[in-house]
Amino acid sequence: MLLAGLQIMKGKADIIKVKPPKDFRKLSHRLLHLANRGLLRIDFLREISNVLMDFSDCDEVELRVEEGSKYYLCRVSGGNVNSFSFEVVPSILADEGGTTDLAGNITDIERLCQDIIIERVDSSLLNYTEYGSFWTDDVSKYSLDAGAGIKSLAIFPIRLNRENMGLLLLKSLQSNFFLEEEIEWYEDVVKIIGIAINQRRTQVMLRERVKELTCLYGIAKITASPDLSLDKILQDIVELLPPGWLYPEAAQGRIIYDGKTYLTPGFCEGCHRQSADIIINDDKCGFVEVIYKEEKPELDEGPFLKEERSLLNAIARELGLIIERKAVSEERERLREQLRHADRLATIGQLAAGVAHELNEPLGNILGFAQLSLKCEGVPKLVSKDLQKIVDSSLHAREIIKKLLVFARQTPSRMVSIELNSVVEECLDLLSSRLVKEGIELRLSLVSDMPNMTADPSQINQVIVNLVVNSMQAMPDGGVLVIKTSTDGDFAYLIVEDTGSGIEADILKQIFIPFFTTKDVDQGTGLGLAVVHGIVTSHGGSVRVESEIGRGSRFEIQLPLVNKR
């Protein structure tokens, strides 16, 4: 061999200048510089291919790089760096455990590539080097179809620490294009390419991990704010998603939970999506997804990285925990409010009981003397009418006191076996004429095989009367009153529905509070529904209310068939 830099005769007509070693060193530096820029895979492979084309003066440069289960094929041809092409094909395992590309389409040159990458070559043979590279100045001698007009071919395995990373193929239309010294120097170059590929991979992985950690840290900061509503939390989290993905400028986020949708600003449907289910108590209750609104090269999962799948799964798990914690917090606050409410009720009950007992004696005297006075002979007619008003008012006041005592649970219960339908019918016998007078249509639907239940008949009667009267007051211009009974074998259900004015949401939360009323002073005491609630809960039951402004209200009373007080 002559020294580098001299002109060497490669053929009868071709005289080519050998590139000096310093040029190969400069090439290696350029490749390492590319690796340190942390380019995306396709951009990195394009830059390497173009640099090699520009340096080698070949007619075609082909770079094959394997990562995971994908094989990335890059070509620059015709001596034109703008002719770059890129495709992804699946890799298959060879018999010896190596990999190859183009599964199911193994041509002679592809088989040669497979042999080289899995080191199934004999380096002592002509045209093979000790490193395992193959080169020839005349592909026709080996019946290799390397492309139209290609005569010289060099194939170099790209390895790092014995890891097969791919191949570099250099092709020329000239015969005798490669020299032995150059082949050795190109083998040093492909070692640098292996280092560069690994370095770029490390740079990108580090950058992506920083983005992922930033995303998770942002989620942690959001959830650390105790005053944020769940809607605000989910909206803030969905806006953190795009920066955590490989192509943030094309990424969009969407969270769907409990029938609600949370989107990044300017959201539109895209061509690729990656999603993960939100699981709470082993039930799927929604999902979170990232969408690319434009085409991107195929990677591990479509255009998404496998690490992004792990990130999305972690975010979905975190969302499940956030929703669970929020529900627990709201339930804890609800229980606290119930405890405060129960404490208020206990205080009001004690006050009501004391007031009722204090009023009973003077009220009894007023009622008694008024009734005695009515029986006296010679009482003027006008005085008699006034005395009757005193009696009526006293009786009304006594009923209010009875309600106070029921609310305060100062009256003894008489628990007997009753049939709910019979109690309902007895109450309606007393109220039917008033319903007709008020222009209210009654629709009755009583289950036929209602079993007996253990309850206080007078208190259940009072529950029914209070609910019916409450519905009548909600329909001053008439309407429809529906009363139903049903059973599921363990509980009896009483449903009272009306087509009245309905109850506003903020008022609905307070209707069972004693003395709370929206009626005028002379139209209600605010004890009717409080008494209903007290009686039902004392029987081990519950009250459920639904109401819509302008469409009416629905009260559902659930009572155990066997009282376990």
C-alpha positions as CSV (number, residue, x, y, z in Angstrom):
1,M,0.0,0.0,0.0
2,L,1.1,3.5,-0.7
3,L,0.9,6.3,1.9
4,A,-2.3,8.2,2.3
5,G,-2.5,11.3,0.3
6,L,-0.8,9.8,-2.8
7,Q,-2.7,9.2,-6.0
8,I,-3.3,5.5,-6.5
9,M,-4.3,3.7,-9.7
10,K,-7.6,1.8,-9.0
11,G,-8.4,0.9,-12.6
12,K,-7.2,1.6,-16.0
13,A,-9.3,4.7,-16.3
14,D,-9.9,5.7,-12.7
15,I,-7.4,7.7,-10.6
16,I,-8.8,8.6,-7.1
17,K,-7.1,10.4,-4.3
18,V,-7.1,8.6,-0.9
19,K,-8.6,10.6,1.9
20,P,-5.9,11.3,4.6
21,P,-6.5,10.1,8.2
22,K,-7.1,13.6,9.5
23,D,-10.2,13.8,7.4
24,F,-11.5,10.7,9.0
25,R,-10.7,12.2,12.4
26,K,-12.7,15.3,11.5
27,L,-15.5,13.1,10.3
28,S,-15.6,11.4,13.7
29,H,-15.7,14.7,15.5
30,R,-18.6,15.8,13.4
31,L,-20.5,12.6,14.2
32,L,-19.9,13.0,18.0
33,H,-21.0,16.6,17.8
34,L,-24.3,15.5,16.2
35,A,-24.8,13.0,19.1
36,N,-24.4,15.7,21.7
37,R,-27.1,17.9,20.1
38,G,-29.8,15.4,21.3
39,L,-31.6,15.4,18.0
40,L,-34.7,13.3,17.5
41,R,-34.0,9.9,15.9
42,I,-35.1,10.8,12.3
43,D,-33.3,14.1,12.3
44,F,-30.1,12.5,13.8
45,L,-30.1,9.7,11.2
46,R,-30.7,12.2,8.4
47,E,-27.7,14.3,9.5
48,I,-25.4,11.3,9.8
49,S,-26.4,10.0,6.4
50,N,-25.9,13.4,4.8
51,V,-22.5,13.8,6.5
52,L,-21.4,10.4,5.3
53,M,-22.6,11.1,1.7
54,D,-20.8,14.4,1.6
55,F,-17.6,12.8,3.0
56,S,-17.5,9.6,1.1
57,D,-18.4,10.8,-2.4
58,C,-20.4,7.6,-2.8
59,D,-23.4,7.4,-5.0
60,E,-25.5,5.9,-2.2
61,V,-25.2,5.7,1.6
62,E,-27.5,3.4,3.5
63,L,-27.7,3.5,7.3
64,R,-29.6,0.7,9.1
65,V,-30.1,1.2,12.9
66,E,-32.0,-1.1,15.2
67,E,-33.6,0.0,18.4
68,G,-36.0,-2.2,20.3
69,S,-38.2,-4.2,17.8
70,K,-37.8,-1.6,15.0
71,Y,-35.3,-1.4,12.2
72,Y,-34.8,2.1,10.8
73,L,-33.6,2.3,7.2
74,C,-32.1,5.5,5.9
75,R,-30.9,6.2,2.4
76,V,-29.2,9.1,0.6
77,S,-28.6,8.5,-3.1
78,G,-27.4,10.1,-6.3
79,G,-24.9,12.2,-4.4
80,N,-27.7,14.4,-3.3
81,V,-28.1,15.1,0.4
82,N,-31.6,16.2,-0.2
83,S,-32.6,12.7,-1.4
84,F,-32.9,11.3,2.2
85,S,-35.5,8.6,2.6
86,F,-36.6,7.0,5.9
87,E,-38.7,3.9,6.6
88,V,-39.4,1.6,9.5
89,V,-39.6,-2.2,9.1
90,P,-40.0,-4.9,11.7
91,S,-37.0,-6.9,12.8
92,I,-36.9,-10.6,13.0
93,L,-34.6,-12.9,15.1
94,A,-32.2,-14.9,13.1
95,D,-31.4,-18.5,14.0
96,E,-28.3,-17.5,15.9
97,G,-30.1,-14.9,17.8
98,G,-29.2,-11.9,15.7
99,T,-31.5,-9.6,13.9
100,T,-32.3,-8.7,10.3
101,D,-34.7,-6.5,8.5
102,L,-37.2,-6.9,5.7
103,A,-38.8,-10.0,7.2
104,G,-40.1,-12.4,4.5
105,N,-38.0,-10.6,1.7
106,I,-34.5,-12.1,2.1
107,T,-32.6,-11.3,-1.0
108,D,-28.9,-12.3,-1.5
109,I,-27.7,-8.9,-0.3
110,E,-30.1,-8.9,2.6
111,R,-28.8,-12.4,3.6
112,L,-25.3,-11.0,3.4
113,C,-26.3,-8.1,5.7
114,Q,-27.8,-10.6,8.1
115,D,-24.7,-12.7,8.2
116,I,-22.6,-9.6,8.9
117,I,-24.7,-8.2,11.7
118,I,-24.8,-11.6,13.5
119,E,-21.1,-12.2,12.8
120,R,-21.7,-15.3,10.7
121,V,-18.7,-14.6,8.5
122,D,-15.2,-16.0,8.1
123,S,-12.8,-13.1,8.4
124,S,-10.1,-15.2,6.8
125,L,-12.0,-15.2,3.5
126,L,-11.2,-12.7,0.8
127,N,-13.3,-9.5,1.0
128,Y,-13.9,-9.9,4.7
129,T,-12.0,-8.0,7.4
130,E,-11.1,-9.0,10.9
131,Y,-13.8,-6.6,12.1
132,G,-16.4,-8.5,10.1
133,S,-16.9,-5.9,7.3
134,F,-17.4,-6.9,3.7
135,W,-16.2,-5.0,0.7
136,T,-15.8,-5.5,-3.0
137,D,-15.0,-3.6,-6.1
138,D,-17.2,-5.7,-8.3
139,V,-20.6,-6.9,-6.9
140,S,-21.1,-9.0,-10.1
141,K,-18.5,-11.5,-8.9
142,Y,-20.9,-12.3,-5.9
143,S,-24.2,-12.1,-7.8
144,L,-25.2,-9.3,-5.5
145,D,-27.9,-6.8,-6.6
146,A,-26.9,-3.7,-4.7
147,G,-28.9,-1.4,-6.9
148,A,-29.0,-0.2,-10.5
149,G,-25.4,0.3,-11.8
150,I,-23.7,-0.2,-8.4
151,K,-20.3,-1.8,-8.8
152,S,-18.4,-1.1,-5.5
153,L,-20.0,-2.0,-2.2
154,A,-18.8,-1.9,1.5
155,I,-20.9,-3.1,4.4
156,F,-19.8,-2.3,8.0
157,P,-21.4,-3.6,11.2
158,I,-22.1,-1.0,13.8
159,R,-21.4,-2.3,17.2
160,L,-20.8,-1.0,20.7
161,N,-19.7,-3.2,23.5
162,R,-20.5,-6.3,21.4
163,E,-24.1,-5.0,20.9
164,N,-25.2,-5.1,17.3
165,M,-26.7,-1.7,16.5
166,G,-27.0,-1.8,12.7
167,L,-25.1,-1.5,9.4
168,L,-23.5,1.1,7.2
169,L,-23.6,0.4,3.5
170,L,-21.5,2.5,1.1
171,K,-22.2,2.1,-2.6
172,S,-20.5,3.5,-5.8
173,L,-21.2,3.3,-9.5
174,Q,-17.4,3.1,-10.0
175,S,-15.3,-0.1,-9.9
176,N,-12.3,-0.2,-7.6
177,F,-13.7,2.7,-5.6
178,F,-12.5,1.5,-2.1
179,L,-9.0,1.1,-0.8
180,E,-8.0,-1.2,2.0
181,E,-6.7,1.7,4.1
182,E,-10.0,3.4,3.7
183,I,-11.9,0.3,4.7
184,E,-9.9,0.2,8.0
185,W,-10.6,3.9,8.6
186,Y,-14.3,3.5,7.9
187,E,-14.3,0.7,10.5
188,D,-13.1,3.2,13.0
189,V,-15.8,5.6,11.8
190,V,-18.6,3.0,12.4
191,K,-17.3,2.5,15.9
192,I,-17.8,6.3,16.4
193,I,-21.2,6.0,14.8
194,G,-22.1,3.3,17.5
195,I,-20.9,5.6,20.2
196,A,-22.8,8.5,18.6
197,I,-26.0,6.5,18.4
198,N,-25.7,5.5,22.0
199,Q,-24.8,9.0,23.1
200,R,-27.8,10.5,21.3
201,R,-30.1,7.8,22.8
202,T,-28.8,8.7,26.2
203,Q,-29.2,12.5,25.6
204,V,-32.8,12.0,24.4
205,M,-33.7,9.6,27.2
206,L,-32.3,12.1,29.7
207,R,-34.3,15.0,28.2
208,E,-37.5,12.9,28.0
209,R,-37.0,11.8,31.7
210,V,-36.6,15.4,32.7
211,K,-39.9,16.2,30.8
212,E,-41.7,13.3,32.4
213,L,-40.5,14.3,35.9
214,T,-41.5,17.9,35.2
215,C,-44.9,16.6,34.3
216,L,-45.3,14.5,37.4
217,Y,-43.9,17.3,39.6
218,G,-46.5,19.6,38.1
219,I,-49.2,17.1,38.9
220,A,-47.9,16.8,42.5
221,K,-48.0,20.6,42.9
222,I,-51.6,20.8,41.7
223,T,-52.8,18.1,44.0
224,A,-51.1,19.7,46.9
225,S,-53.5,22.6,46.7
226,P,-56.3,21.7,49.1
227,D,-58.8,24.3,47.9
228,L,-58.9,23.3,44.2
229,S,-62.1,21.6,43.0
230,L,-61.8,18.3,41.2
231,D,-62.8,20.0,37.9
232,K,-60.0,22.5,38.3
233,I,-57.4,19.8,39.2
234,L,-58.3,17.7,36.1
235,Q,-58.2,20.7,33.8
236,D,-54.8,21.8,35.1
237,I,-53.4,18.3,34.8
238,V,-54.6,17.8,31.2
239,E,-52.7,21.0,30.2
240,L,-49.5,19.5,31.7
241,L,-49.6,16.5,29.3
242,P,-48.3,17.9,25.9
243,P,-44.9,19.2,27.2
244,G,-44.2,15.7,28.6
245,W,-44.3,14.0,25.2
246,L,-41.7,13.7,22.4
247,Y,-43.5,16.2,20.1
248,P,-45.0,18.8,22.4
249,E,-45.9,21.1,19.6
250,A,-48.2,18.5,18.0
251,A,-49.5,16.9,21.3
252,Q,-52.9,17.4,22.8
253,G,-54.4,16.1,26.0
254,R,-57.8,14.8,26.9
255,I,-59.2,13.4,30.2
256,I,-62.7,12.0,30.4
257,Y,-64.1,11.2,33.8
258,D,-67.6,10.8,35.2
259,G,-69.2,12.0,31.9
260,K,-67.1,15.2,31.8
261,T,-64.4,16.0,29.3
262,Y,-61.3,18.1,30.0
263,L,-59.2,19.3,27.0
264,T,-56.1,21.2,26.3
265,P,-56.8,24.6,24.7
266,G,-57.5,24.4,20.9
267,F,-58.1,20.7,21.1
268,C,-58.9,18.9,17.8
269,E,-59.0,15.2,16.9
270,G,-55.8,13.8,15.6
271,C,-54.4,10.8,13.7
272,H,-52.5,9.1,16.6
273,R,-53.5,8.5,20.2
274,Q,-52.1,6.9,23.3
275,S,-54.6,6.3,26.1
276,A,-54.8,4.7,29.6
277,D,-57.8,3.9,31.7
278,I,-58.5,5.6,35.0
279,I,-59.3,2.8,37.5
280,I,-61.0,3.4,40.8
281,N,-61.8,0.4,43.1
282,D,-61.2,-2.0,40.2
283,D,-63.7,-0.2,38.0
284,K,-62.9,1.8,34.9
285,C,-64.4,5.3,35.3
286,G,-62.7,7.2,32.6
287,F,-59.4,7.6,30.6
288,V,-56.6,9.9,29.9
289,E,-55.0,10.2,26.4
290,V,-52.5,12.1,24.4
291,I,-53.2,12.8,20.8
292,Y,-50.9,13.9,17.9
293,K,-52.7,16.2,15.5
294,E,-50.3,15.5,12.7
295,E,-48.3,12.5,11.3
296,K,-45.1,11.5,13.1
297,P,-42.6,8.7,12.4
298,E,-43.3,5.3,13.8
299,L,-41.5,4.5,17.1
300,D,-42.2,2.0,19.9
301,E,-46.0,2.4,20.0
302,G,-47.0,4.1,16.8
303,P,-45.2,7.5,17.0
304,F,-45.0,7.2,20.8
305,L,-42.1,6.0,23.0
306,K,-42.4,3.1,25.3
307,E,-41.4,5.4,28.2
308,E,-44.3,7.6,27.3
309,R,-46.6,4.6,27.7
310,S,-45.1,4.2,31.2
311,L,-45.7,7.9,31.9
312,L,-49.3,7.8,30.8
313,N,-50.0,4.7,32.9
314,A,-48.4,6.5,35.9
315,I,-50.6,9.6,35.2
316,A,-53.7,7.4,35.0
317,R,-52.9,5.7,38.3
318,E,-52.2,9.1,39.9
319,L,-55.5,10.4,38.6
320,G,-57.3,7.5,40.1
321,L,-55.6,8.2,43.5
322,I,-56.4,11.9,43.2
323,I,-60.1,11.2,42.5
324,E,-60.3,8.7,45.4
325,R,-58.6,11.2,47.8
326,K,-60.9,13.9,46.7
327,A,-64.0,11.7,47.2
328,V,-62.7,10.7,50.7
329,S,-62.1,14.3,51.6
330,E,-65.6,15.3,50.4
331,E,-67.1,12.4,52.3
332,R,-65.2,13.4,55.4
333,E,-66.5,17.0,55.1
334,R,-70.0,15.6,54.5
335,L,-69.8,13.6,57.7
336,R,-68.5,16.6,59.6
337,E,-71.4,18.6,58.4
338,Q,-73.8,15.8,59.4
339,L,-72.2,15.8,62.8
340,R,-72.6,19.5,63.2
341,H,-76.1,19.2,61.9
342,A,-76.9,16.4,64.5
343,D,-75.4,18.6,67.2
344,R,-77.6,21.5,66.2
345,L,-80.6,19.2,66.1
346,A,-79.9,17.9,69.6
347,T,-79.6,21.4,70.9
348,I,-82.8,22.5,69.2
349,G,-84.5,19.3,70.4
350,Q,-83.7,20.0,74.0
351,L,-84.8,23.6,73.6
352,A,-88.0,22.6,71.8
353,A,-88.8,19.9,74.5
354,G,-88.4,22.4,77.3
355,V,-90.5,25.1,75.5
356,A,-93.2,22.6,74.8
357,H,-93.5,21.4,78.4
358,E,-93.5,25.0,79.6
359,L,-96.3,26.0,77.2
360,N,-98.4,22.9,77.8
361,E,-99.7,24.0,81.2
362,P,-100.8,27.6,80.4
363,L,-102.1,26.4,77.0
364,G,-104.2,23.7,78.8
365,N,-105.6,26.3,81.1
366,I,-106.5,28.7,78.2
367,L,-108.2,25.8,76.3
368,G,-110.0,24.5,79.3
369,F,-111.4,27.9,80.5
370,A,-112.4,28.8,76.9
371,Q,-114.3,25.6,76.5
372,L,-116.0,26.1,80.0
373,S,-117.0,29.6,79.1
374,L,-118.6,28.4,75.9
375,K,-120.8,26.1,78.0
376,C,-122.1,28.9,80.2
377,E,-125.7,30.0,79.6
378,G,-126.4,33.4,78.3
379,V,-123.1,34.0,76.6
380,P,-123.6,36.6,73.9
381,K,-123.3,35.4,70.4
382,L,-120.4,37.7,69.6
383,V,-118.5,36.6,72.7
384,S,-119.2,32.9,71.9
385,K,-117.6,33.4,68.4
386,D,-114.5,34.9,70.0
387,L,-114.3,32.1,72.6
388,Q,-114.5,29.6,69.7
389,K,-111.6,31.3,68.0
390,I,-109.6,31.0,71.3
391,V,-110.4,27.2,71.4
392,D,-109.4,26.8,67.7
393,S,-106.1,28.7,68.2
394,S,-105.4,26.7,71.3
395,L,-105.9,23.4,69.5
396,H,-103.7,24.6,66.7
397,A,-101.0,25.6,69.2
398,R,-101.3,22.2,70.9
399,E,-100.7,20.5,67.5
400,I,-97.5,22.6,67.1
401,I,-96.4,21.5,70.6
402,K,-97.0,17.9,69.7
403,K,-94.8,18.3,66.6
404,L,-92.1,19.9,68.8
405,L,-92.3,16.9,71.2
406,V,-92.2,14.4,68.3
407,F,-89.2,16.3,66.9
408,A,-87.5,16.3,70.3
409,R,-88.6,12.6,70.7
410,Q,-90.3,13.3,74.0
411,T,-93.4,11.4,73.1
412,P,-93.3,7.6,73.6
413,S,-93.4,5.5,70.4
414,R,-95.9,2.7,70.1
415,M,-94.3,0.1,67.8
416,V,-96.7,-2.3,66.4
417,S,-97.1,-4.3,63.2
418,I,-98.7,-2.2,60.5
419,E,-99.5,-2.4,56.8
420,L,-98.2,0.7,55.0
421,N,-100.9,0.7,52.3
422,S,-103.6,0.9,55.0
423,V,-102.0,3.8,56.7
424,V,-101.7,5.7,53.4
425,E,-105.4,5.1,52.6
426,E,-106.5,6.3,56.0
427,C,-104.5,9.5,55.6
428,L,-105.9,10.1,52.1
429,D,-109.5,9.6,53.4
430,L,-108.9,12.6,55.6
431,L,-107.2,14.7,52.9
432,S,-109.1,13.8,49.8
433,S,-111.7,16.5,50.1
434,R,-109.1,19.1,50.5
435,L,-107.2,17.8,47.5
436,V,-110.3,18.1,45.4
437,K,-110.9,21.6,46.7
438,E,-107.3,22.7,45.8
439,G,-107.8,21.3,42.3
440,I,-105.1,18.6,42.7
441,E,-105.4,15.3,40.9
442,L,-104.4,12.3,43.0
443,R,-102.8,9.3,41.4
444,L,-102.4,6.4,43.7
445,S,-100.3,3.3,43.0
446,L,-100.0,0.9,45.9
447,V,-98.1,-2.4,45.6
448,S,-100.5,-5.3,46.0
449,D,-98.4,-7.7,48.2
450,M,-97.0,-5.2,50.7
451,P,-95.8,-7.1,53.8
452,N,-96.4,-5.8,57.3
453,M,-93.8,-3.7,59.0
454,T,-93.0,-2.7,62.6
455,A,-93.6,1.0,63.2
456,D,-95.5,3.6,65.1
457,P,-98.8,4.1,63.1
458,S,-99.5,7.6,64.4
459,Q,-95.9,8.7,63.5
460,I,-96.1,7.2,60.0
461,N,-99.5,8.8,59.6
462,Q,-97.9,12.1,60.5
463,V,-95.1,11.5,57.9
464,I,-97.7,11.0,55.2
465,V,-99.8,13.9,56.1
466,N,-96.8,16.3,56.3
467,L,-95.5,15.2,52.9
468,V,-98.9,15.5,51.3
469,V,-99.6,18.9,52.9
470,N,-96.1,20.0,51.8
471,S,-96.9,19.0,48.2
472,M,-100.3,20.8,48.3
473,Q,-98.6,24.0,49.4
474,A,-96.2,23.7,46.4
475,M,-99.2,23.5,44.0
476,P,-101.4,26.6,44.9
477,D,-102.9,26.5,41.4
478,G,-103.5,22.8,41.3
479,G,-101.5,20.0,39.8
480,V,-100.9,16.3,40.1
481,L,-100.0,14.4,43.3
482,V,-98.6,10.9,42.9
483,I,-98.3,8.5,45.8
484,K,-96.7,5.1,45.4
485,T,-95.6,2.2,47.6
486,S,-93.3,-0.6,46.8
487,T,-91.0,-3.1,48.5
488,D,-87.8,-5.1,47.8
489,G,-88.3,-7.6,50.6
490,D,-86.1,-5.8,53.1
491,F,-87.5,-2.3,52.9
492,A,-90.9,-0.6,52.3
493,Y,-90.8,2.5,50.1
494,L,-93.2,5.4,50.1
495,I,-92.9,7.9,47.2
496,V,-94.7,11.2,47.1
497,E,-94.3,13.2,43.9
498,D,-95.9,16.5,42.9
499,T,-95.9,18.8,39.9
500,G,-95.4,21.9,42.0
501,S,-92.9,24.8,41.9
502,G,-89.9,22.7,42.9
503,I,-87.1,23.5,45.3
504,E,-83.9,25.5,44.5
505,A,-80.6,23.6,45.0
506,D,-79.3,25.8,47.8
507,I,-82.7,25.5,49.7
508,L,-82.8,21.8,49.1
509,K,-79.8,21.3,51.4
510,Q,-81.7,23.0,54.3
511,I,-85.3,21.7,54.1
512,F,-84.8,19.3,57.0
513,I,-83.4,21.9,59.4
514,P,-86.0,22.7,62.2
515,F,-87.8,26.1,61.8
516,F,-86.3,26.6,58.3
517,T,-89.1,27.7,55.9
518,T,-89.5,29.8,52.8
519,K,-93.2,30.4,53.5
520,D,-94.8,33.4,55.1
521,V,-95.0,33.6,58.9
522,D,-98.7,32.6,59.0
523,Q,-98.3,29.7,56.5
524,G,-95.8,27.4,58.1
525,T,-93.6,26.7,61.2
526,G,-90.6,25.1,59.4
527,L,-91.2,21.9,61.4
528,G,-93.1,19.7,58.9
529,L,-90.1,18.2,57.0
530,A,-87.9,18.2,60.1
531,V,-90.5,16.1,61.8
532,V,-90.7,13.8,58.8
533,H,-86.9,13.4,58.9
534,G,-86.9,12.8,62.6
535,I,-89.6,10.1,62.5
536,V,-88.1,8.3,59.5
537,T,-84.6,8.2,61.0
538,S,-86.0,7.1,64.4
539,H,-87.5,4.1,62.5
540,G,-84.1,3.3,61.0
541,G,-85.1,4.6,57.6
542,S,-83.9,7.4,55.2
543,V,-85.4,10.2,53.1
544,R,-84.2,10.9,49.6
545,V,-85.3,14.1,47.8
546,E,-85.2,15.1,44.1
547,S,-86.5,18.4,42.9
548,E,-86.4,20.6,39.8
549,I,-87.6,24.2,39.6
550,G,-90.9,24.4,37.7
551,R,-91.3,20.6,37.4
552,G,-91.9,19.5,41.0
553,S,-90.4,17.4,43.8
554,R,-90.1,13.8,44.7
555,F,-89.7,12.5,48.2
556,E,-88.7,8.8,48.7
557,I,-89.1,7.3,52.2
558,Q,-87.3,4.1,52.8
559,L,-88.4,2.2,56.0
560,P,-87.1,-1.2,57.2
561,L,-89.8,-3.9,57.3
562,V,-88.3,-5.0,60.7
563,N,-87.4,-2.1,62.9
564,K,-84.1,-2.7,64.7
565,R,-84.0,0.2,67.0
